[in-house]
Amino acid sequence: MDEKSIENIQQPDKNNKTIEKPKKGEHKWIAFLIIGLLFLGAGIGCLLWTFLKPQPEIAQLNYPDIPSKKDDTSTVYSALTGEKLDDANSLNAPVFCIQTPNGTDGARPQAGLNTAGVIFEAIAEAGITRFAAIYQNPSPAVIGPIRSLRLYYLQWDTPFDCTIVHAGGAPDALAAVRTGGYKDLTENYTYMYRGTIRSRLWNNLFTTASYLKQYSTNNGYNTSEIRGFSRMTPDESKKNRVNSLVKERLSITTPATGNTSELAAGTSNIGIRFGRIPNFNVDYVYDATSNKYLRSYQSGVAHNVYNCPNEDLGERNPEDVCELTQMAPSVVIAMIVPERRASDNYHEDITTIGSGEAYVFQNGLAIKGTWNKSSVADQIKFLDESGNEIKLVPGQVIVSAVPNYGGVEF
């Protein structure tokens, strides 16, 4: 019998059952199939483990004062102060530019001055400084005193589209108001009143937030289109401040403001020198906690003003209803201006159109640059040494027009 015949014989098992012998090569095919299935199962298991296993938590690094990158386009910021507005409808609320004295003849302490968004400071006459204090949607119960207008204050006021609040003024200023189409509120006892504190002397003319709003309503001056300063948002200001602190402490970064970082170390104390009279020269001390500049006179006396309630109290003396607080702006600016005695040999003549040297103090830094104002209607621009416009941080700004014979110390 040959081999082929033998392979085809069916062999009985021990239980007399017939078992068919597997065909040649069938064992290998079954083995490969089993191994493939095992590899496939292992691969699927690895993939499931990778995607379904618990993931470790990633620590979130929170750098102080660095805001998120979320861009909230619904937020509205004041064109006057750069601060966030809770009510978007107040963006174009009426603005008032109030002439406020600063003499030692009863003008101090002023009332409500701490709530002005922008304040221009310059010599009015005989070395005595005066303020053009700019308010939008004011709220203090008492604001003032109110004194006379000068032409250069009017020219600084113009871009704010404000009602000019004053008590008379120099002839050229009054002529400009009459012919320039300004909203004008001069001494008027429907919207102003005289205080009864005798030490105030002639610096006793006040107004209230309620009176100012009533004036606007009665005259149809219900909106103002402000051309304000270039401002950082609050988040941008926080980032700028962190950068400045790192630069000052570690000296590892380039300054955000250009090539003026060498000034950073000397900004804790600032001296604004209008002339030789200590009672009108001012000093500022930077307070890092509040990120503001505490204002005092060179004589050493703090510049305190009356912080008044935000309610209608009628015609009251600030001494009776308000509390003293120190002036502390967020931004201090000194701009050097051409100044000379006016033709009457008493008032001042200050150049407002053109350009000159300027220093901007904010976030604990000093930025040296220039100021530029192209026309009466245009807002002043402050440029750094590279020619880039300086964005101011949110909050109150005091701009001091320092005569070219004065100076800035820091």
Beta strands, then each sheet from edge to edge (+ up, - down):
strand 1: 11-12
strand 2: 18-19
strand 3: 95-101
strand 4: 118-125
strand 5: 128-136
strand 6: 163-165
strand 7: 183-185
strand 8: 193-194
strand 9: 205-206
strand 10: 269-273
strand 11: 282-287
strand 12: 292-297
strand 13: 304-307
strand 14: 323-326
strand 15: 331-337
strand 16: 339-341
strand 17: 348-350
strand 18: 354-362
strand 19: 365-373
strand 20: 381-384
strand 21: 397-403
strand 22: 407-409
sheet 1: 1+ 2-
sheet 2: 7+ 6+ 3+ 5- 4+ 21+ 15+ 18- 19+ 20-
sheet 3: 8+ 9-
sheet 4: 12+ 11- 10+ 22-
sheet 5: 13+ 14-
sheet 6: 16+ 17-
end
